[in-house]
């Protein structure tokens, strides 16, 4: 495989095998426990009326409010969002080269996918877009606390197949629609957006006994190859971003949507962001990266922990669903507000947007780890043609382990919900994979 990374010197057993980290090392959707979702308030007012204060007299509440408003303004001026083309720029030369490498990447053949039963198939969407500087960012979700598997964990949009006819990319796009409202049909994307499927990455093995195909795609924000449907009077009438791309979160599955700098998944420290005035953005307290080696699949396994700053962006969280979206009534009519779970036939609720870490008790960094982190490191390695600054496994994905499990007959139709592979299962699969590999060399 091209662009593989050698495993440097390491020690095993850094993470106890009975720890939470070890038990959730391979999973399709994971991350950090989110605090209870609260709907943000945009009201920031002074404590006293202005006529009770002198012109130059301000209270601490006034100063705090002014500071908060300046911070909000800085976010609005600097942050970039995948649903707002005005916050995007043309690709930088490094980003354009990264997209070209991904477009040219072809994973090794994996015919086992076509033989897998429906209950074993899954896919995730790694969606990239360009920010205001033309650098690539990636869209990440936080799983809802109510989810049966990996609740409250960071994830790429994705899930299980609905039919054996679905391709991995179709699975990933459908799940992205169900989770964050990203249209499945490219013809329903508003101008100037279009989504290009760049490549597949090698298969990954989820602890929940699923075979997961990462699908890398790029969200273009230009007018090329975009043909909105003409109206009856001959004018082009494309939907706005608010209508089609602003996150519409399924509150049963997703607690939040945020983004992270794609290139930084090769770096051991925070991204250094420079503003237009030359000043540098100060990251919140804490580290960007931590890592350790352990034994998994009877082989050395690098565990990556990324702590993504969210205090410099608007984090999307489930908002109230409004009947007006269906009935055409004024969105300002609060009498139309209903519970998002009242009617499954209604469209997903438009997300509420708030600065990350702005709510009481909420962290200013979201943790991304496990299989999601590994997929991001693999993808960034392919994209930028660089080795990570930290140690990493020498192979992408888990295809050898998956083939070993198949040889042991352990990838048949799933019969029990919530079942997971045990350490003994993976040890046997590793031994089977090694024997098969040795036999193929004879």
N, C-alpha and C positions, 0 to 999 in steps of 0.2 A: 504494500500500500504506500502511496506517495505521502510525503509530508508527515511521516511518523516521527515520534520523539523518543529518544533513548531514556530509559529510567536511570537516573543517577544513583549514587550511593544512598542507601536508605536503611531504616530499621523497621521491622514489622512489629505489630502488636501495640502500636502507639495508642490505639483506641480499643478498649475492652470489647470483646465479641458480644457481651450481653448488654452493651450500652445502647441507648436510643439511636446514636449516630450509626453504629454498626448495623443494627437491625433494620435501618431504613436506607442502607447504602445504595441499593439499586431499586429505583422506583420511577414511575413515569411522571409523577407530579409531586414535588416536595418543596420545602423551604423553611420558613420560620413561623412560629405561632403568632397570629395576628391578634391584637386586642379586639374587644367587642366593637363591632362596626357602629359608628355614630354618624349621624348626618351632620355635616359641618355647618356652622353659622358664619355668615358673611358680615354680620353686624359688628362694627367696631366704632364706638362713639365715645365722646369725651364724658368725663364724670360730672362736670358742672357746665351750666349754660354760659355762653360767652359774655353776657352782660354782667356777670358777677365777677369777672376777671379783668384785670388790667391788660392792656395791649401786649405787654411783655411778660405777663405772669402766666405760667402754665403749671398744671398739676402733673404728677408723675403718670397719671392715667393718660393725659394728653400726649406726653412724650412717648409713652409706650405705644399709644395708638399711631402716632406719627411714624415711629420706627417700623411698626408692623406694616403700615401702608407703603413705606419705602421698600420693605422687603418684598411685599406683594408685587410692587411695580417692577422690581428687579427680576422676579420670576417671569412676569409677563413679557419683559423685554428680552430675556435670555433663553428661556426654555423653549423646547421644540416638541411638538406633539404629532403623532402619526395621523390624526384626524384633521389637522389644520395645515393646509399647503402653504399658508403665508408664513409659517414658522420653519419652513424647509428651504434649503439652498441646493444648487447643483452639486453633484458629488465632487469632493476633493479628488486630487489625483490618486492619493492612497486608497480612498474608498472606491473609486472607479476600478482600480487594479484588483481590489478585494472582490468586488462583484464579478469581475471577469474570471478570477480564479475559481470562485464558487460555480459560476456558469459552466466552466470547463471540467469540473470535478465529476468523476464517475466512480461510484463505490464498487467494490468487487461484486460479482454476481452472487445472488443469494436465492437459489431456486426453492429453498425450503419454505419461503413465504407462501408460495402457491399451494403448498400441501398443508399448511397450518389450518386447523379448524377456526371457525369464526370467533370463538370465545378466546382465542389466543392473540388476535390481531389488534394492534393499536398504532397510533401515529400522533406526532406532535408537530406544531407549526412554529418554526423559528422565523418570525417576521421582522425584517430589517427595513429601516427608512433613514433618510438623510436629515440631519439637524441643521440649525442655522449656519453652521460652519462647513457643512457638507460632509461631516463625519457620520458614521453609521451608528444607529442605536437599535436596540432589540426590545420587543414588547414582551413583558412578563406579567403573569397573573399571580394572585394569592388565592389559594383554594378556600372555599367557605368552610366555616367551622362545622357545618352540618354534614359535610361529605363523609361517607363511610371510610374511604381510603385517603390517608395523608391529609387530613383536614388541617386548615390553617397553614399549609405549606406553599412555598413558591413553586411556580410551574410555568411551562410553556403551554399555550392553549392546545388542547388535544384530548384524546380519549379513545374508546374502543370502536371497532368497526361495527357497522349496522348490517352489512351484507358482504358476502365473499366477492361480489362484483366490484366493490369499492376499491379504488387504488389508495395507497397510503396518503397521497396528496388530497384526494377527495375526502378521506376520513378527517384529515387535519383541518381542511377548510370548513367542513360541516361542523366540526366541534368548535371552531373559532366563531362561527355564526351563533351557535347555541350558547356559548359562554360569554362572548363580548360583543356580539352583534355585527361582526365583520361579514359583509355580504358574501354568500357563496358564489353567486353569479357575477362574473366580472362586468357584465353589461349593466349591473345595478350599482356599480361604483360611481360616485359622482365625479364629474370632470374637476380637476385634471388627473385623478388617480387611476392607476392600473396596477395590478399585481402580477409579477413575473415569478414563476416557479424556477428557481435556479438549479437546485440539485437535491438529491437524497444523500444522507450520511449513512454509514453502516448501522445495522440493527443494534439496539440495546435491549438488555434483559431487565424487566421490572421484577421486583420482589413479589409482586402480586401475580406472577406467572404469566405475564404478557410479553409479547415480542413487539418492541416499539421502534417504528421507523421515524427518524427525524427528517422533516421536510423544510428546506431552507427556501425562503421566498423574499422578494424585494418589492416594496411598495413605492412605485414611481409616482412622482408628483409633477409631471409635465404634461404637455398637451399632445405629445406624439402618440400616434396610433390610438387616439381616443375619438370615438364617433358617437356623440350623444344623439338620442332619438330626436328628430325634428318635430316641432309642434305643427299644428294645422296651418299656421300662418307662415311657415317656412323658417322660423327662428329656432335656434337650438335652446332647449329647455332642460338643462342638466340639474339634478338635485344638488342641494348644498351639502357641505360636510356635516352640518348639524343633522340633516335628514338621514344620512346613510353611514357615516364613519365615526361620529362621536360615540364613545363606548355605550352600549346598552347591555348592562350586565345582568346575567341570570343570578339572582341573589341566592338561589339554592346551591349554586356551584362556585361562584366567584365572589370574593370579598373585596378585591381591589385589582386595579391594573396600573402598572407603572412601567418605566423604561430604564434601560441601563446602557452605558457606552460599550459598544460591541468590542472595540479594540482592547479595552481594559481587561477583558477576560484572558489576556496574555500577560498582564502586568501584576506585580506584587504590591503596588501602592495605588492610591487614589489618582484618578485623572486630574491633571492640572488644567483648569479652565480659565482662559483669559477673556475678559470682557472687552467690549469695543474701546473703552477708555484706557485699556492697558492694565487695569487692575486684575488681580487673580481671585478666583472664587475660593473661599475658605471652606473646606469640607467639614461636616459635623464631627464631633469627637468619635474616636474609634478607628479600627483598622479596616482597610479594604479587603485584605486577603489573609487567610490562615489555611494551612494544609498539614496533612500528616499521612504517614503510610500505615497500612494495616494489611492483613491477609484476607482476601476474599476470592472465592472461586479457586481456592488453593494456590493463589498467585498473589504477588504484591499488588496492592490497589491504592492508588492515590486519592485521598479524600480532599476535595476542594470546598472551601467555605468563603463565599464572597459576601461582603456587607455593602449593599448598594445604597448610596445616599439618596434620600427622597425629599429632603428639605428644600431642594432646588427645583422642584417640579410640582405640577398639579397631579395628584393621585386620584384616579377615578374610582368611585365606590358606588354601590347600588343606591339609586335615588327613588323617589316616589314615582309610581306609574300614574300617568295622567290620562283620564278618559278622553281629554281633548285631542290626544294624538290619534284617537280612533274616530271620534265624533266630529272633529273639526271645530270644537269650541275653544274659547280663549284659554291659553295655558295659565292665565292669571286667576282663573276661577278655582279657588281652593276647594270648592264643593265637589269638584270632579276628581280630587285625589282619592285613590283607592290603594289597597294593599297589593303589592306586586304578585302575590300568590293567589289572589282571588279568582283569577280567570286565566287558564292556561292558553286560551286562544288570543289573548291580547299580545301586542308586540312587547319585547323586553323593555324595561324601564330605562330612560335616559339616565346616565350616570350623574351623580353629584361630584363636582370637582373641588378639591381643597389641597392646599399645600401639604406635602408629606411631613409628618411629624408635628402638625399644627394642633392636633387634638390632644386633650389631656391624657397623659400616660402612653402616648404613641411614640414608638421609636423613630429616630430620624434616619435610620438605616434598616433596610429589609435584607434578611439573610437568604442567600441562594446557594443551595448545596446539593449533594447527592447526584442523582442521574442528570438533573437539570443542569447543574454546574458542569458536569463532565461533557455533556452535549455542547454547551456553549464554548468550552475550551477547545473541543475538537473542531467545531465550526470556525472559530477564530484562527486556529492553527492553519486550517486549509485556506481561509480567506486571505490572510496576510502573509503566508509563507514564512512564518517566523516561529521559533521555539518559544514556549512560555518562559517567563523569568523564574518560574518555580518548577519543581519536578512534576512530571506527568507520566502516565502510562505510555508504553511504546506502541500501543495499538489503539485504534478507534473502535468503539462499540464493544459488543460482547458476542460476536457471531460464532467464535469457536465454542464458547460455553453453550450457546443455544443449540448448536449441532450436536454437542455431547448429550444434552438433555433429550434431544430427539432420538438419538441412538438408544437411549435407555427407555424409550417409550413414555417419557414424562411430559410430552407436549400434546397429548390427546385432548379431546373435548373436556373442558373444565366442568366438574360436577359439583364442586362446593364453593359457595361464595366466601370471599375473604381468605381463601387458602393462600399460603405463601410457601416458597421454597425454603427448605431447611438447610443448614450447613452440611448435613450429610448428603442431601440431594445434590448440592453443588459440588461436593467432593467427588462423588461418583461420576457426575457429568464431566468434571475436569479430567478424571482418569480415562474416561471413554474418549474424550476429545483428543487427548495425547496419544492414545493407542491408534486412533484413526489417522492422526497426523503422521505417526511413525510408519504405519502401514502404507500410506500413500507415497512415502519416500523410497520404499523398497523396490 
